[in-house]
């Protein structure tokens, strides 16, 4: 009889806990590997997906993930169709007028990529090189400032894999791209022997998790969850799994 009451008590506790857990409807694009992309089962996975799941778990919440096209993704917050969007979103003053952001969760600046034996050590050193960029990307803008927008030394590509394959085949001397995308490529293609070259002139930018303007309660829960996963080592584990062991120190909000 006592065992029966104990079992009933356990079941009631589990049911109460489940009833108390809230569900966050999360919008994320599925086309920005390794941050969010569809796997072969059409499920979203990636660094961002692991982060929001960990944040939710730390706050006793569940997540319902919805693949959401980038075009119009911000409008889904205003309409109430999504509670949260996490999709490699750079925090900018312009976007802050539309949504509220969490504390930064990923440093998203540009980086130079070169073969491991390259002597290139800065943006300035690119002036005598053929440099590859993704067409119309931030890297394109940065390199155009250094070499001149119409410079024939700039080679533009449709995506990062094509760009880095050209670097591997010695068609260019260096590439400039998003640090997260490049780090993931280097991790998954160790045979290509690339290295990153940072430069202080690259603007430091961060990704943030977005909620509707004025949704302070949810934003505070996200920030609390981020603090928890950073403190308990979960963030470092996720970062290392997708990128490398150089886990960044994140700034306060």
Short mmCIF file of the C-alpha atoms (twelve columns), coordinates in Angstrom:
data_MODEL
# 
_entry.id   MODEL 
# 
loop_
_atom_site.group_PDB 
_atom_site.id 
_atom_site.type_symbol 
_atom_site.label_atom_id 
_atom_site.label_alt_id 
_atom_site.label_comp_id 
_atom_site.label_asym_id 
_atom_site.label_seq_id 
_atom_site.Cartn_x 
_atom_site.Cartn_y 
_atom_site.Cartn_z 
_atom_site.pdbx_PDB_model_num 
ATOM 1   C CA . UNK A 1   0.000  0.000  0.000   1 
ATOM 2   C CA . UNK A 2   2.796  2.407  0.904   1 
ATOM 3   C CA . UNK A 3   4.527  1.623  -2.398  1 
ATOM 4   C CA . UNK A 4   1.281  2.353  -4.227  1 
ATOM 5   C CA . UNK A 5   0.947  5.754  -2.547  1 
ATOM 6   C CA . UNK A 6   4.596  6.512  -3.303  1 
ATOM 7   C CA . UNK A 7   4.054  5.677  -6.982  1 
ATOM 8   C CA . UNK A 8   0.924  7.819  -7.123  1 
ATOM 9   C CA . UNK A 9   2.835  10.675 -5.515  1 
ATOM 10  C CA . UNK A 10  5.630  10.387 -8.066  1 
ATOM 11  C CA . UNK A 11  3.184  10.386 -10.967 1 
ATOM 12  C CA . UNK A 12  1.378  13.427 -9.591  1 
ATOM 13  C CA . UNK A 13  4.694  15.266 -9.217  1 
ATOM 14  C CA . UNK A 14  5.616  14.464 -12.820 1 
ATOM 15  C CA . UNK A 15  2.219  15.591 -14.082 1 
ATOM 16  C CA . UNK A 16  2.461  18.821 -12.099 1 
ATOM 17  C CA . UNK A 17  5.935  19.505 -13.457 1 
ATOM 18  C CA . UNK A 18  4.770  18.888 -17.030 1 
ATOM 19  C CA . UNK A 19  1.799  21.192 -16.524 1 
ATOM 20  C CA . UNK A 20  4.065  23.939 -15.243 1 
ATOM 21  C CA . UNK A 21  6.556  23.715 -18.123 1 
ATOM 22  C CA . UNK A 22  5.848  26.298 -20.806 1 
ATOM 23  C CA . UNK A 23  6.462  25.795 -24.507 1 
ATOM 24  C CA . UNK A 24  8.390  28.328 -26.553 1 
ATOM 25  C CA . UNK A 25  7.508  28.483 -30.237 1 
ATOM 26  C CA . UNK A 26  10.845 29.097 -31.926 1 
ATOM 27  C CA . UNK A 27  11.367 30.223 -35.510 1 
ATOM 28  C CA . UNK A 28  14.673 29.461 -37.204 1 
ATOM 29  C CA . UNK A 29  15.805 29.406 -40.820 1 
ATOM 30  C CA . UNK A 30  17.090 26.110 -42.165 1 
ATOM 31  C CA . UNK A 31  19.721 27.379 -44.583 1 
ATOM 32  C CA . UNK A 32  22.650 28.696 -42.527 1 
ATOM 33  C CA . UNK A 33  24.931 25.765 -41.718 1 
ATOM 34  C CA . UNK A 34  26.219 25.174 -39.046 1 
ATOM 35  C CA . UNK A 35  23.854 27.439 -37.106 1 
ATOM 36  C CA . UNK A 36  20.559 26.037 -38.364 1 
ATOM 37  C CA . UNK A 37  19.879 23.600 -41.187 1 
ATOM 38  C CA . UNK A 38  17.608 20.712 -42.041 1 
ATOM 39  C CA . UNK A 39  18.919 17.176 -41.610 1 
ATOM 40  C CA . UNK A 40  17.862 14.219 -43.777 1 
ATOM 41  C CA . UNK A 41  14.700 13.815 -41.659 1 
ATOM 42  C CA . UNK A 42  13.727 17.449 -42.336 1 
ATOM 43  C CA . UNK A 43  14.402 18.333 -38.705 1 
ATOM 44  C CA . UNK A 44  16.249 21.471 -37.677 1 
ATOM 45  C CA . UNK A 45  19.664 21.063 -36.141 1 
ATOM 46  C CA . UNK A 46  22.761 23.190 -35.632 1 
ATOM 47  C CA . UNK A 47  24.561 25.318 -33.076 1 
ATOM 48  C CA . UNK A 48  21.628 27.703 -32.621 1 
ATOM 49  C CA . UNK A 49  19.216 24.807 -32.186 1 
ATOM 50  C CA . UNK A 50  21.386 23.213 -29.491 1 
ATOM 51  C CA . UNK A 51  21.694 26.564 -27.723 1 
ATOM 52  C CA . UNK A 52  17.968 27.355 -27.587 1 
ATOM 53  C CA . UNK A 53  17.167 23.809 -26.439 1 
ATOM 54  C CA . UNK A 54  19.729 24.099 -23.646 1 
ATOM 55  C CA . UNK A 55  18.446 27.541 -22.620 1 
ATOM 56  C CA . UNK A 56  14.881 26.234 -22.526 1 
ATOM 57  C CA . UNK A 57  15.878 23.201 -20.466 1 
ATOM 58  C CA . UNK A 58  17.630 25.471 -17.960 1 
ATOM 59  C CA . UNK A 59  14.360 27.389 -17.611 1 
ATOM 60  C CA . UNK A 60  12.116 24.301 -17.367 1 
ATOM 61  C CA . UNK A 61  10.630 25.065 -20.778 1 
ATOM 62  C CA . UNK A 62  10.045 23.096 -23.956 1 
ATOM 63  C CA . UNK A 63  10.683 24.286 -27.508 1 
ATOM 64  C CA . UNK A 64  8.593  23.836 -30.628 1 
ATOM 65  C CA . UNK A 65  10.880 24.468 -33.605 1 
ATOM 66  C CA . UNK A 66  9.465  25.828 -36.862 1 
ATOM 67  C CA . UNK A 67  11.569 26.222 -39.995 1 
ATOM 68  C CA . UNK A 68  10.932 29.863 -40.888 1 
ATOM 69  C CA . UNK A 69  12.219 31.556 -44.084 1 
ATOM 70  C CA . UNK A 70  14.477 34.531 -43.434 1 
ATOM 71  C CA . UNK A 71  12.232 36.806 -45.470 1 
ATOM 72  C CA . UNK A 72  9.598  37.914 -43.006 1 
ATOM 73  C CA . UNK A 73  11.075 36.085 -40.002 1 
ATOM 74  C CA . UNK A 74  10.931 39.221 -37.823 1 
ATOM 75  C CA . UNK A 75  7.258  39.749 -38.634 1 
ATOM 76  C CA . UNK A 76  6.415  36.399 -37.023 1 
ATOM 77  C CA . UNK A 77  7.241  37.896 -33.621 1 
ATOM 78  C CA . UNK A 78  4.961  40.876 -34.107 1 
ATOM 79  C CA . UNK A 79  2.097  38.671 -35.269 1 
ATOM 80  C CA . UNK A 80  2.521  36.310 -32.332 1 
ATOM 81  C CA . UNK A 81  3.185  33.292 -34.576 1 
ATOM 82  C CA . UNK A 82  6.595  32.854 -32.921 1 
ATOM 83  C CA . UNK A 83  7.698  33.565 -29.357 1 
ATOM 84  C CA . UNK A 84  11.383 33.523 -30.232 1 
ATOM 85  C CA . UNK A 85  13.566 33.640 -33.307 1 
ATOM 86  C CA . UNK A 86  17.126 32.332 -33.340 1 
ATOM 87  C CA . UNK A 87  18.668 32.290 -36.782 1 
ATOM 88  C CA . UNK A 88  22.192 33.687 -36.800 1 
ATOM 89  C CA . UNK A 89  20.781 37.180 -36.238 1 
ATOM 90  C CA . UNK A 90  23.374 39.910 -35.847 1 
ATOM 91  C CA . UNK A 91  22.418 42.467 -33.200 1 
ATOM 92  C CA . UNK A 92  22.185 45.892 -34.860 1 
ATOM 93  C CA . UNK A 93  20.675 49.227 -33.854 1 
ATOM 94  C CA . UNK A 94  18.250 49.001 -36.782 1 
ATOM 95  C CA . UNK A 95  16.977 45.590 -35.702 1 
ATOM 96  C CA . UNK A 96  16.651 46.767 -32.099 1 
ATOM 97  C CA . UNK A 97  13.898 49.063 -33.339 1 
ATOM 98  C CA . UNK A 98  11.889 46.001 -34.459 1 
ATOM 99  C CA . UNK A 99  12.645 43.394 -31.783 1 
ATOM 100 C CA . UNK A 100 14.263 42.983 -28.377 1 
ATOM 101 C CA . UNK A 101 17.435 40.936 -28.133 1 
ATOM 102 C CA . UNK A 102 18.863 38.652 -25.503 1 
ATOM 103 C CA . UNK A 103 22.405 39.058 -24.287 1 
ATOM 104 C CA . UNK A 104 24.904 38.123 -27.035 1 
ATOM 105 C CA . UNK A 105 25.467 34.401 -27.455 1 
ATOM 106 C CA . UNK A 106 27.947 34.222 -30.349 1 
ATOM 107 C CA . UNK A 107 30.729 36.526 -31.656 1 
ATOM 108 C CA . UNK A 108 30.082 36.883 -35.373 1 
ATOM 109 C CA . UNK A 109 32.908 38.918 -36.836 1 
ATOM 110 C CA . UNK A 110 34.805 38.234 -40.064 1 
ATOM 111 C CA . UNK A 111 38.088 36.348 -40.298 1 
ATOM 112 C CA . UNK A 112 40.824 35.787 -42.845 1 
ATOM 113 C CA . UNK A 113 41.399 32.169 -43.917 1 
ATOM 114 C CA . UNK A 114 44.727 31.050 -45.367 1 
ATOM 115 C CA . UNK A 115 46.736 27.831 -45.791 1 
ATOM 116 C CA . UNK A 116 48.637 26.891 -42.634 1 
ATOM 117 C CA . UNK A 117 52.014 27.790 -44.182 1 
ATOM 118 C CA . UNK A 118 50.850 31.248 -45.354 1 
ATOM 119 C CA . UNK A 119 52.710 34.353 -44.168 1 
ATOM 120 C CA . UNK A 120 49.575 36.548 -44.360 1 
ATOM 121 C CA . UNK A 121 49.013 38.029 -40.911 1 
ATOM 122 C CA . UNK A 122 46.580 40.939 -41.341 1 
ATOM 123 C CA . UNK A 123 44.070 42.693 -43.573 1 
ATOM 124 C CA . UNK A 124 46.820 45.007 -44.787 1 
ATOM 125 C CA . UNK A 125 48.786 42.002 -46.047 1 
ATOM 126 C CA . UNK A 126 45.968 41.181 -48.477 1 
ATOM 127 C CA . UNK A 127 46.915 44.075 -50.746 1 
ATOM 128 C CA . UNK A 128 49.286 41.897 -52.742 1 
ATOM 129 C CA . UNK A 129 47.045 38.824 -52.903 1 
ATOM 130 C CA . UNK A 130 44.108 37.433 -54.802 1 
ATOM 131 C CA . UNK A 131 41.343 37.342 -52.210 1 
ATOM 132 C CA . UNK A 132 38.104 35.386 -52.293 1 
ATOM 133 C CA . UNK A 133 34.802 36.452 -50.731 1 
ATOM 134 C CA . UNK A 134 31.148 35.441 -50.880 1 
ATOM 135 C CA . UNK A 135 29.408 37.856 -53.236 1 
ATOM 136 C CA . UNK A 136 27.716 40.826 -51.470 1 
ATOM 137 C CA . UNK A 137 28.662 39.500 -48.014 1 
ATOM 138 C CA . UNK A 138 30.190 41.469 -45.146 1 
ATOM 139 C CA . UNK A 139 33.512 39.963 -46.170 1 
ATOM 140 C CA . UNK A 140 33.026 41.385 -49.669 1 
ATOM 141 C CA . UNK A 141 32.480 44.853 -48.193 1 
ATOM 142 C CA . UNK A 142 35.568 44.616 -45.964 1 
ATOM 143 C CA . UNK A 143 37.879 43.384 -48.708 1 
ATOM 144 C CA . UNK A 144 36.504 45.951 -51.168 1 
ATOM 145 C CA . UNK A 145 37.516 48.666 -48.701 1 
ATOM 146 C CA . UNK A 146 41.069 47.297 -48.627 1 
ATOM 147 C CA . UNK A 147 41.596 46.476 -52.301 1 
ATOM 148 C CA . UNK A 148 39.009 48.706 -53.994 1 
ATOM 149 C CA . UNK A 149 35.507 47.613 -54.988 1 
ATOM 150 C CA . UNK A 150 36.439 47.062 -58.637 1 
ATOM 151 C CA . UNK A 151 39.801 45.432 -57.957 1 
ATOM 152 C CA . UNK A 152 40.513 42.459 -60.215 1 
ATOM 153 C CA . UNK A 153 42.285 40.831 -57.252 1 
ATOM 154 C CA . UNK A 154 38.889 40.125 -55.642 1 
ATOM 155 C CA . UNK A 155 37.194 36.884 -56.673 1 
ATOM 156 C CA . UNK A 156 33.537 36.543 -55.682 1 
ATOM 157 C CA . UNK A 157 31.756 33.230 -55.048 1 
ATOM 158 C CA . UNK A 158 28.176 32.144 -54.428 1 
ATOM 159 C CA . UNK A 159 28.901 30.366 -51.135 1 
ATOM 160 C CA . UNK A 160 31.601 29.561 -48.594 1 
ATOM 161 C CA . UNK A 161 32.344 25.940 -49.667 1 
ATOM 162 C CA . UNK A 162 33.095 27.083 -53.233 1 
ATOM 163 C CA . UNK A 163 35.221 29.908 -51.869 1 
ATOM 164 C CA . UNK A 164 37.317 27.645 -49.636 1 
ATOM 165 C CA . UNK A 165 37.699 24.963 -52.302 1 
ATOM 166 C CA . UNK A 166 39.250 27.633 -54.513 1 
ATOM 167 C CA . UNK A 167 41.624 28.511 -51.672 1 
ATOM 168 C CA . UNK A 168 42.553 24.837 -51.323 1 
ATOM 169 C CA . UNK A 169 43.295 24.629 -55.065 1 
ATOM 170 C CA . UNK A 170 45.543 27.747 -54.879 1 
ATOM 171 C CA . UNK A 171 43.242 29.804 -57.069 1 
ATOM 172 C CA . UNK A 172 43.363 32.541 -54.423 1 
ATOM 173 C CA . UNK A 173 45.853 33.410 -51.688 1 
ATOM 174 C CA . UNK A 174 43.315 34.136 -48.946 1 
ATOM 175 C CA . UNK A 175 39.612 34.184 -48.189 1 
ATOM 176 C CA . UNK A 176 37.506 36.341 -45.894 1 
ATOM 177 C CA . UNK A 177 34.259 35.073 -44.383 1 
ATOM 178 C CA . UNK A 178 31.999 34.690 -41.357 1 
ATOM 179 C CA . UNK A 179 34.084 33.232 -38.552 1 
ATOM 180 C CA . UNK A 180 31.471 30.681 -37.450 1 
ATOM 181 C CA . UNK A 181 30.888 29.290 -40.928 1 
ATOM 182 C CA . UNK A 182 34.629 29.161 -41.602 1 
ATOM 183 C CA . UNK A 183 35.452 27.496 -38.267 1 
ATOM 184 C CA . UNK A 184 32.888 24.788 -38.965 1 
ATOM 185 C CA . UNK A 185 34.319 24.207 -42.443 1 
ATOM 186 C CA . UNK A 186 37.849 23.897 -41.049 1 
ATOM 187 C CA . UNK A 187 36.639 21.453 -38.391 1 
ATOM 188 C CA . UNK A 188 34.874 19.248 -40.935 1 
ATOM 189 C CA . UNK A 189 37.686 19.450 -43.540 1 
ATOM 190 C CA . UNK A 190 40.902 19.003 -41.527 1 
ATOM 191 C CA . UNK A 191 42.680 17.616 -44.565 1 
ATOM 192 C CA . UNK A 192 42.699 21.073 -46.146 1 
ATOM 193 C CA . UNK A 193 45.040 22.483 -43.491 1 
ATOM 194 C CA . UNK A 194 43.605 25.990 -43.159 1 
ATOM 195 C CA . UNK A 195 44.116 28.497 -40.363 1 
ATOM 196 C CA . UNK A 196 42.313 31.651 -39.246 1 
ATOM 197 C CA . UNK A 197 43.959 35.067 -39.110 1 
ATOM 198 C CA . UNK A 198 42.084 37.620 -36.975 1 
ATOM 199 C CA . UNK A 199 42.472 41.353 -37.418 1 
ATOM 200 C CA . UNK A 200 41.502 44.083 -34.961 1 
ATOM 201 C CA . UNK A 201 40.014 46.098 -37.827 1 
ATOM 202 C CA . UNK A 202 37.187 43.592 -38.248 1 
ATOM 203 C CA . UNK A 203 34.095 45.001 -36.575 1 
ATOM 204 C CA . UNK A 204 33.123 42.939 -33.520 1 
ATOM 205 C CA . UNK A 205 29.507 41.828 -33.913 1 
ATOM 206 C CA . UNK A 206 27.327 39.374 -32.005 1 
ATOM 207 C CA . UNK A 207 24.329 37.169 -32.604 1 
ATOM 208 C CA . UNK A 208 21.326 37.568 -30.322 1 
ATOM 209 C CA . UNK A 209 18.088 35.698 -29.657 1 
ATOM 210 C CA . UNK A 210 15.090 37.873 -30.572 1 
ATOM 211 C CA . UNK A 211 11.683 38.280 -28.929 1 
ATOM 212 C CA . UNK A 212 8.841  40.701 -29.625 1 
ATOM 213 C CA . UNK A 213 9.320  44.289 -28.506 1 
ATOM 214 C CA . UNK A 214 8.356  44.666 -24.874 1 
ATOM 215 C CA . UNK A 215 8.391  40.947 -24.040 1 
ATOM 216 C CA . UNK A 216 10.717 41.532 -21.104 1 
ATOM 217 C CA . UNK A 217 9.562  38.458 -19.172 1 
ATOM 218 C CA . UNK A 218 10.616 36.055 -21.917 1 
ATOM 219 C CA . UNK A 219 13.820 37.939 -22.666 1 
ATOM 220 C CA . UNK A 220 14.804 37.740 -18.989 1 
ATOM 221 C CA . UNK A 221 14.145 33.987 -18.951 1 
ATOM 222 C CA . UNK A 222 16.353 33.550 -22.025 1 
ATOM 223 C CA . UNK A 223 19.128 35.613 -20.442 1 
ATOM 224 C CA . UNK A 224 18.878 33.622 -17.211 1 
ATOM 225 C CA . UNK A 225 19.078 30.403 -19.213 1 
ATOM 226 C CA . UNK A 226 22.125 31.667 -21.113 1 
ATOM 227 C CA . UNK A 227 23.861 32.504 -17.829 1 
ATOM 228 C CA . UNK A 228 23.112 29.035 -16.526 1 
ATOM 229 C CA . UNK A 229 24.473 27.154 -19.538 1 
ATOM 230 C CA . UNK A 230 27.614 29.306 -19.613 1 
ATOM 231 C CA . UNK A 231 28.225 28.760 -15.892 1 
ATOM 232 C CA . UNK A 232 27.654 24.995 -15.908 1 
ATOM 233 C CA . UNK A 233 29.790 24.311 -18.995 1 
ATOM 234 C CA . UNK A 234 26.945 23.409 -21.352 1 
ATOM 235 C CA . UNK A 235 27.701 26.357 -23.648 1 
ATOM 236 C CA . UNK A 236 31.370 25.382 -23.928 1 
ATOM 237 C CA . UNK A 237 30.404 21.786 -24.729 1 
ATOM 238 C CA . UNK A 238 28.042 22.889 -27.515 1 
ATOM 239 C CA . UNK A 239 30.535 25.406 -28.932 1 
ATOM 240 C CA . UNK A 240 33.358 22.848 -29.001 1 
ATOM 241 C CA . UNK A 241 31.144 20.278 -30.711 1 
ATOM 242 C CA . UNK A 242 30.374 22.616 -33.619 1 
ATOM 243 C CA . UNK A 243 33.527 24.757 -33.848 1 
ATOM 244 C CA . UNK A 244 36.689 24.360 -31.765 1 
ATOM 245 C CA . UNK A 245 38.026 24.537 -28.214 1 
ATOM 246 C CA . UNK A 246 38.582 28.321 -28.341 1 
ATOM 247 C CA . UNK A 247 35.326 29.041 -26.528 1 
ATOM 248 C CA . UNK A 248 34.627 32.804 -26.510 1 
ATOM 249 C CA . UNK A 249 34.002 34.861 -23.409 1 
ATOM 250 C CA . UNK A 250 30.595 36.441 -23.967 1 
ATOM 251 C CA . UNK A 251 29.928 40.040 -22.959 1 
ATOM 252 C CA . UNK A 252 27.132 41.057 -20.616 1 
ATOM 253 C CA . UNK A 253 24.011 42.423 -22.275 1 
# 
